[in-house]
């Protein structure tokens, strides 16, 4: 958030509203970045204040079935050269990390809704309706279900896609 705030300051665009569009784990990064209290400074606060909307595409706010995620996450992380077991554990439906991100983000949304000085942050959450195939051979099923994509107070919407593609 600080780098984005610095970039906006350098380009004299701090007066523009921000709408984040994020997919999967990127949505968790956005929600955590907006609601986390760590590293609060002027640039970060400017980004948060300027945020007027978020669109989450297949973001697992409530986690996912570990059996589905573990195989996919390990394969993706191994491609990046990182197979950190803690990241995989954080995707579990009982993960305290996911619960904390969801709770903190919900609190931010609630504060903005009640604020007289700032407008509410508009939120749209989407979940996939098609099974995700791995290398056209293995059906991983739905990675982010309706329940998984839910944020308290917001109804997730279906999108006619799998977790990897837009078709």
C-alpha positions as CSV (number, residue, x, y, z in Angstrom):
1,X,0.0,0.0,0.0
2,X,2.9,2.3,0.8
3,X,4.4,1.8,-2.7
4,X,1.1,2.5,-4.4
5,X,0.7,5.6,-2.2
6,X,4.2,6.8,-3.1
7,X,3.5,6.2,-6.8
8,X,0.2,8.2,-6.6
9,X,2.1,11.0,-4.9
10,X,4.9,11.0,-7.5
11,X,2.4,11.2,-10.4
12,X,0.0,13.7,-8.7
13,X,-2.9,11.3,-8.8
14,X,-3.8,11.2,-5.1
15,X,-7.2,12.7,-5.9
16,X,-8.3,9.7,-8.0
17,X,-10.5,7.0,-6.5
18,X,-9.1,3.5,-6.4
19,X,-11.0,0.3,-7.3
20,X,-9.0,-2.9,-6.6
21,X,-9.7,-5.9,-8.9
22,X,-8.0,-9.0,-7.5
23,X,-8.1,-12.8,-8.2
24,X,-7.7,-15.6,-5.7
25,X,-4.8,-15.0,-3.2
26,X,-4.4,-11.5,-4.6
27,X,-7.8,-10.7,-3.1
28,X,-6.5,-11.7,0.3
29,X,-3.4,-9.5,-0.2
30,X,-5.7,-6.6,-1.0
31,X,-8.0,-7.2,1.9
32,X,-5.1,-7.6,4.3
33,X,-3.3,-4.6,3.0
34,X,-6.3,-2.3,3.4
35,X,-7.3,-3.5,6.8
36,X,-4.0,-4.4,8.5
37,X,-2.8,-1.9,11.1
38,X,0.9,-2.6,10.6
39,X,3.0,0.0,8.9
40,X,0.5,2.7,9.0
41,X,1.8,6.0,7.5
42,X,0.5,8.9,5.3
43,X,0.9,7.1,1.9
44,X,-0.8,4.0,3.1
45,X,-3.6,5.9,4.7
46,X,-4.1,7.9,1.5
47,X,-4.6,4.6,-0.4
48,X,-7.1,3.3,2.1
49,X,-9.0,6.6,2.1
50,X,-9.1,6.7,-1.7
51,X,-10.3,3.2,-2.1
52,X,-14.0,3.2,-3.2
53,X,-14.4,-0.3,-4.4
54,X,-13.0,-3.9,-4.5
55,X,-13.8,-6.7,-6.8
56,X,-12.8,-10.1,-5.7
57,X,-12.7,-12.9,-8.2
58,X,-12.4,-16.3,-6.6
59,X,-10.9,-15.1,-3.4
60,X,-11.1,-17.7,-0.7
61,X,-12.0,-15.5,2.3
62,X,-13.3,-18.6,4.2
63,X,-10.6,-20.9,3.0
64,X,-11.1,-24.1,1.0
65,X,-11.1,-27.8,1.3
66,X,-7.5,-28.6,2.1
67,X,-7.4,-31.6,-0.2
68,X,-8.3,-29.3,-3.2
69,X,-6.0,-26.5,-2.2
70,X,-2.9,-28.5,-1.1
71,X,-2.3,-30.1,-4.4
72,X,-2.9,-26.9,-6.4
73,X,-1.0,-24.7,-4.1
74,X,2.0,-27.0,-3.9
75,X,2.2,-27.2,-7.7
76,X,1.9,-23.4,-8.1
77,X,4.4,-22.7,-5.3
78,X,6.8,-25.3,-6.7
79,X,6.8,-23.4,-10.0
80,X,7.8,-20.3,-8.1
81,X,10.5,-22.2,-6.2
82,X,8.7,-22.0,-2.9
83,X,6.6,-24.7,-1.3
84,X,6.2,-23.2,2.2
85,X,3.9,-25.5,4.2
86,X,2.6,-22.5,6.2
87,X,1.1,-20.9,3.1
88,X,-0.8,-24.1,2.4
89,X,-2.0,-24.3,6.0
90,X,-3.2,-20.7,5.8
91,X,-5.6,-21.7,3.0
92,X,-7.4,-24.3,5.2
93,X,-11.0,-23.5,6.1
94,X,-10.1,-23.4,9.8
95,X,-7.1,-21.1,9.3
96,X,-6.8,-18.4,12.0
97,X,-4.9,-16.3,9.4
98,X,-7.8,-16.3,7.0
99,X,-10.3,-15.6,9.9
100,X,-8.2,-12.6,11.0
101,X,-8.0,-11.2,7.4
102,X,-11.8,-11.6,6.9
103,X,-12.6,-10.1,10.3
104,X,-10.2,-7.1,9.9
105,X,-11.5,-6.4,6.4
106,X,-15.1,-6.7,7.6
107,X,-14.4,-4.2,10.4
108,X,-12.8,-1.8,7.9
109,X,-15.9,-2.1,5.6
110,X,-18.2,-1.5,8.6
111,X,-16.2,1.6,9.8
112,X,-16.3,3.1,6.3
113,X,-20.1,2.4,6.1
114,X,-20.6,4.2,9.4
115,X,-18.2,7.1,8.6
116,X,-19.6,10.5,8.0
117,X,-16.3,11.7,6.4
118,X,-15.7,8.8,4.0
119,X,-17.9,7.0,1.6
120,X,-18.4,3.2,2.0
121,X,-16.2,0.8,0.0
122,X,-18.3,-1.0,-2.6
123,X,-17.6,-4.7,-2.6
124,X,-18.3,-7.5,-5.2
125,X,-17.3,-11.1,-4.5
126,X,-17.4,-13.7,-7.3
127,X,-17.1,-17.5,-7.1
128,X,-16.5,-19.9,-10.0
129,X,-19.2,-22.2,-11.2
130,X,-17.0,-24.5,-13.3
131,X,-14.6,-27.2,-12.1
132,X,-10.9,-26.4,-12.5
133,X,-9.0,-28.9,-14.5
134,X,-5.3,-29.5,-13.9
135,X,-3.5,-30.2,-17.2
136,X,-6.8,-31.2,-18.7
137,X,-6.5,-34.5,-16.9
138,X,-7.4,-34.0,-13.2
139,X,-10.6,-32.4,-12.1
140,X,-9.9,-30.3,-9.0
141,X,-13.5,-29.3,-8.6
142,X,-14.6,-25.9,-7.5
143,X,-11.6,-24.2,-5.8
144,X,-13.5,-21.2,-4.4
145,X,-17.1,-22.1,-3.6
146,X,-19.9,-19.6,-2.8
147,X,-19.3,-20.2,0.9
148,X,-15.6,-19.7,0.5
149,X,-15.9,-16.4,-1.4
150,X,-18.2,-14.9,1.3
151,X,-17.5,-11.8,3.3
152,X,-19.9,-11.1,6.2
153,X,-22.7,-8.9,4.9
154,X,-22.0,-9.4,1.2
155,X,-23.6,-12.0,-1.1
156,X,-21.1,-13.7,-3.4
157,X,-22.1,-13.8,-7.0
158,X,-21.5,-16.7,-9.5
159,X,-19.2,-16.2,-12.5
160,X,-19.3,-18.7,-15.4
161,X,-15.6,-19.6,-15.1
162,X,-13.2,-22.0,-13.4
163,X,-10.4,-20.8,-11.1
164,X,-7.8,-20.5,-13.7
165,X,-9.5,-19.3,-16.9
166,X,-12.1,-16.7,-17.9
167,X,-14.2,-19.2,-19.9
